């Protein structure tokens, strides 16, 4: 087994933390991470919902 998928997730979370300059509200930070991973497929132009 490889740990590269987990490393990718950690890298994205660290990137969010750097670009937001730190959230003062922990809930907002968690919601931002969830939003990033829920919309991951749609960022590249892929439609995650079937037509």
BAMIVO-944782 format. One record per residue: x, y, z of N, C-alpha, C, O in turn; residue number from 1; residue in one letter. Coordinates in Angstrom, 1 decimal, padded with zeros to 4 digits. Example, Ala and Ser with C-alpha at 12.3 -4.5 7.8 and 13.67 -1.06 7.14 Angstrom:
+--------+--------+--------+--------+--------+--------+--------+--------+--------+--------+--------+--------+-----+----+
!   n.c1 !   n.c2 !   n.c3 !  ca.c1 !  ca.c2 !  ca.c3 !   c.c1 !   c.c2 !   c.c3 !   o.c1 !   o.c2 !   o.c3 !   i ! aa !
+--------+--------+--------+--------+--------+--------+--------+--------+--------+--------+--------+--------+-----+----+
!  013.2 ! -005.7 !  007.8 !  012.3 ! -004.5 !  007.8 !  013.2 ! -003.3 !  007.8 !  014.2 ! -003.3 !  008.5 !   1 !  A !
!  012.8 ! -002.2 !  007.1 !  013.7 ! -001.1 !  007.1 !  012.9 !  000.0 !  007.9 !  013.4 !  001.1 !  008.0 !   2 !  S !
+--------+--------+--------+--------+--------+--------+--------+--------+--------+--------+--------+--------+-----+----+
***
This chain:
+--------+--------+--------+--------+--------+--------+--------+--------+--------+--------+--------+--------+-----+----+
!   n.c1 !   n.c2 !   n.c3 !  ca.c1 !  ca.c2 !  ca.c3 !   c.c1 !   c.c2 !   c.c3 !   o.c1 !   o.c2 !   o.c3 !   i ! aa !
+--------+--------+--------+--------+--------+--------+--------+--------+--------+--------+--------+--------+-----+----+
!  000.8 ! -001.2 !  000.0 !  000.0 !  000.0 !  000.0 !  000.9 !  001.2 !  000.0 !  002.0 !  001.3 !  000.6 !   1 !  X !
!  000.4 !  002.2 ! -000.6 !  001.1 !  003.5 ! -000.7 !  000.4 !  004.6 !  000.1 ! -000.8 !  004.5 !  000.3 !   2 !  X !
!  001.2 !  005.5 !  000.6 !  000.6 !  006.5 !  001.4 !  000.5 !  007.8 !  000.6 !  000.3 !  008.9 !  001.2 !   3 !  X !
!  000.7 !  007.8 ! -000.7 !  000.7 !  009.0 ! -001.5 ! -000.7 !  009.7 ! -001.5 ! -000.7 !  010.9 ! -001.5 !   4 !  X !
! -001.8 !  009.0 ! -001.5 ! -003.1 !  009.7 ! -001.4 ! -003.2 !  010.5 ! -000.1 ! -003.7 !  011.6 ! -000.1 !   5 !  X !
! -002.8 !  009.9 !  001.0 ! -002.8 !  010.7 !  002.2 ! -001.9 !  011.9 !  002.2 ! -002.2 !  012.9 !  002.8 !   6 !  X !
! -000.7 !  011.7 !  001.7 !  000.2 !  012.8 !  001.6 ! -000.4 !  013.9 !  000.7 ! -000.1 !  015.1 !  001.0 !   7 !  X !
! -001.1 !  013.6 ! -000.3 ! -001.8 !  014.6 ! -001.2 ! -002.8 !  015.4 ! -000.4 ! -002.9 !  016.6 ! -000.5 !   8 !  X !
! -003.6 !  014.7 !  000.5 ! -004.6 !  015.3 !  001.3 ! -003.9 !  016.3 !  002.3 ! -004.3 !  017.4 !  002.5 !   9 !  X !
! -002.8 !  015.8 !  002.9 ! -002.1 !  016.6 !  003.9 ! -001.5 !  017.9 !  003.2 ! -001.6 !  019.0 !  003.7 !  10 !  X !
! -001.0 !  017.7 !  002.0 ! -000.5 !  018.9 !  001.2 ! -001.5 !  019.9 !  000.9 ! -001.3 !  021.1 !  001.0 !  11 !  X !
! -002.7 !  019.4 !  000.5 ! -003.8 !  020.4 !  000.2 ! -004.3 !  021.1 !  001.5 ! -004.6 !  022.3 !  001.4 !  12 !  X !
! -004.3 !  020.4 !  002.6 ! -004.7 !  021.1 !  003.8 ! -003.7 !  022.1 !  004.2 ! -004.0 !  023.2 !  004.7 !  13 !  X !
! -002.4 !  021.8 !  004.1 ! -001.4 !  022.8 !  004.4 ! -001.4 !  024.0 !  003.5 ! -001.2 !  025.1 !  003.9 !  14 !  X !
! -001.8 !  023.7 !  002.2 ! -001.9 !  024.8 !  001.3 ! -003.0 !  025.7 !  001.6 ! -002.9 !  027.0 !  001.5 !  15 !  X !
! -004.1 !  025.2 !  002.0 ! -005.3 !  026.0 !  002.5 ! -004.9 !  026.8 !  003.7 ! -005.2 !  028.0 !  003.7 !  16 !  X !
! -004.2 !  026.2 !  004.6 ! -003.8 !  026.9 !  005.8 ! -002.8 !  028.1 !  005.5 ! -002.9 !  029.2 !  006.1 !  17 !  X !
! -002.0 !  027.9 !  004.5 ! -001.0 !  029.0 !  004.1 ! -001.8 !  030.1 !  003.4 ! -001.5 !  031.3 !  003.6 !  18 !  X !
! -002.7 !  029.8 !  002.5 ! -003.3 !  030.8 !  001.7 ! -004.4 !  031.6 !  002.4 ! -004.7 !  032.7 !  002.0 !  19 !  X !
! -004.9 !  031.0 !  003.5 ! -005.9 !  031.8 !  004.3 ! -005.3 !  032.6 !  005.4 ! -006.1 !  033.3 !  006.1 !  20 !  X !
! -004.0 !  032.5 !  005.6 ! -003.4 !  033.3 !  006.7 ! -003.9 !  033.0 !  008.0 ! -003.9 !  033.8 !  008.9 !  21 !  X !
! -004.5 !  031.8 !  008.2 ! -005.0 !  031.4 !  009.5 ! -006.4 !  031.9 !  009.8 ! -006.7 !  033.1 !  009.8 !  22 !  X !
! -007.3 !  031.0 !  009.9 ! -008.7 !  031.3 !  010.3 ! -008.7 !  031.5 !  011.8 ! -008.1 !  030.8 !  012.6 !  23 !  X !
! -009.5 !  032.5 !  012.3 ! -009.7 !  032.6 !  013.7 ! -010.7 !  031.7 !  014.2 ! -010.8 !  031.4 !  015.4 !  24 !  X !
! -011.6 !  031.2 !  013.4 ! -012.7 !  030.4 !  013.8 ! -012.4 !  029.0 !  013.2 ! -012.3 !  028.8 !  012.0 !  25 !  X !
! -012.3 !  028.0 !  014.1 ! -011.9 !  026.6 !  013.7 ! -013.0 !  026.0 !  012.8 ! -012.6 !  025.3 !  011.9 !  26 !  X !
! -014.3 !  026.3 !  013.0 ! -015.3 !  025.8 !  012.2 ! -015.2 !  026.2 !  010.8 ! -015.4 !  025.4 !  009.9 !  27 !  X !
! -014.9 !  027.5 !  010.6 ! -014.7 !  028.0 !  009.2 ! -013.5 !  027.3 !  008.5 ! -013.6 !  027.0 !  007.3 !  28 !  X !
! -012.5 !  027.0 !  009.2 ! -011.3 !  026.3 !  008.6 ! -011.8 !  024.9 !  008.2 ! -011.4 !  024.5 !  007.1 !  29 !  X !
! -012.5 !  024.2 !  009.0 ! -012.9 !  022.8 !  008.7 ! -013.9 !  022.9 !  007.5 ! -013.8 !  022.0 !  006.7 !  30 !  X !
! -014.8 !  023.9 !  007.5 ! -015.7 !  024.0 !  006.4 ! -015.0 !  024.3 !  005.1 ! -015.4 !  023.8 !  004.0 !  31 !  X !
! -013.9 !  025.1 !  005.1 ! -013.2 !  025.4 !  003.9 ! -012.5 !  024.1 !  003.4 ! -012.4 !  023.9 !  002.2 !  32 !  X !
! -012.0 !  023.3 !  004.3 ! -011.4 !  022.0 !  003.9 ! -012.4 !  021.1 !  003.3 ! -012.2 !  020.5 !  002.2 !  33 !  X !
! -013.6 !  021.0 !  003.9 ! -014.6 !  020.1 !  003.4 ! -015.1 !  020.6 !  002.0 ! -015.4 !  019.8 !  001.1 !  34 !  X !
! -015.2 !  021.9 !  001.8 ! -015.6 !  022.5 !  000.6 ! -014.6 !  022.2 ! -000.5 ! -015.0 !  021.8 ! -001.7 !  35 !  X !
! -013.3 !  022.2 ! -000.2 ! -012.3 !  021.9 ! -001.2 ! -012.4 !  020.5 ! -001.6 ! -012.3 !  020.2 ! -002.8 !  36 !  X !
! -012.6 !  019.6 ! -000.8 ! -012.6 !  018.2 ! -001.2 ! -014.0 !  017.7 ! -001.8 ! -014.0 !  016.8 ! -002.5 !  37 !  X !
! -015.1 !  018.4 ! -001.4 ! -016.3 !  018.1 ! -002.1 ! -016.4 !  018.6 ! -003.5 ! -017.0 !  018.0 ! -004.3 !  38 !  X !
! -015.7 !  019.7 ! -003.8 ! -015.7 !  020.3 ! -005.1 ! -014.4 !  019.9 ! -005.9 ! -014.1 !  020.6 ! -006.9 !  39 !  X !
! -013.7 !  018.9 ! -005.5 ! -012.4 !  018.6 ! -006.1 ! -012.6 !  018.2 ! -007.5 ! -011.8 !  018.6 ! -008.4 !  40 !  X !
! -013.6 !  017.4 ! -007.9 ! -013.8 !  017.0 ! -009.3 ! -014.3 !  018.1 ! -010.2 ! -014.0 !  018.0 ! -011.4 !  41 !  X !
! -015.0 !  019.0 ! -009.6 ! -015.5 !  020.1 ! -010.5 ! -014.5 !  021.2 ! -010.8 ! -014.8 !  022.0 ! -011.7 !  42 !  X !
! -013.4 !  021.2 ! -010.1 ! -012.4 !  022.2 ! -010.3 ! -011.7 !  022.1 ! -011.7 ! -011.4 !  023.0 ! -012.4 !  43 !  X !
! -011.6 !  020.8 ! -012.2 ! -010.9 !  020.5 ! -013.4 ! -011.9 !  020.5 ! -014.6 ! -011.5 !  020.0 ! -015.7 !  44 !  X !
! -013.2 !  020.8 ! -014.4 ! -014.1 !  020.8 ! -015.4 ! -014.9 !  019.5 ! -015.5 ! -015.7 !  019.4 ! -016.5 !  45 !  X !
! -014.7 !  018.6 ! -014.6 ! -015.5 !  017.4 ! -014.6 ! -016.8 !  017.6 ! -013.8 ! -016.8 !  018.2 ! -012.8 !  46 !  X !
! -017.8 !  017.0 ! -014.4 ! -019.1 !  017.0 ! -013.7 ! -019.3 !  015.8 ! -012.8 ! -019.3 !  014.7 ! -013.3 !  47 !  X !
! -019.4 !  016.0 ! -011.5 ! -019.4 !  014.8 ! -010.6 ! -020.8 !  014.2 ! -010.5 ! -021.0 !  013.1 ! -010.0 !  48 !  X !
! -021.8 !  014.9 ! -011.1 ! -023.2 !  014.4 ! -011.0 ! -023.5 !  013.9 ! -012.4 ! -023.2 !  014.5 ! -013.4 !  49 !  X !
! -024.2 !  012.7 ! -012.5 ! -024.6 !  012.2 ! -013.8 ! -025.7 !  013.0 ! -014.4 ! -026.5 !  013.6 ! -013.7 !  50 !  X !
! -025.7 !  013.0 ! -015.7 ! -026.7 !  013.8 ! -016.5 ! -028.0 !  013.1 ! -016.6 ! -028.9 !  013.6 ! -017.2 !  51 !  X !
+--------+--------+--------+--------+--------+--------+--------+--------+--------+--------+--------+--------+-----+----+
***
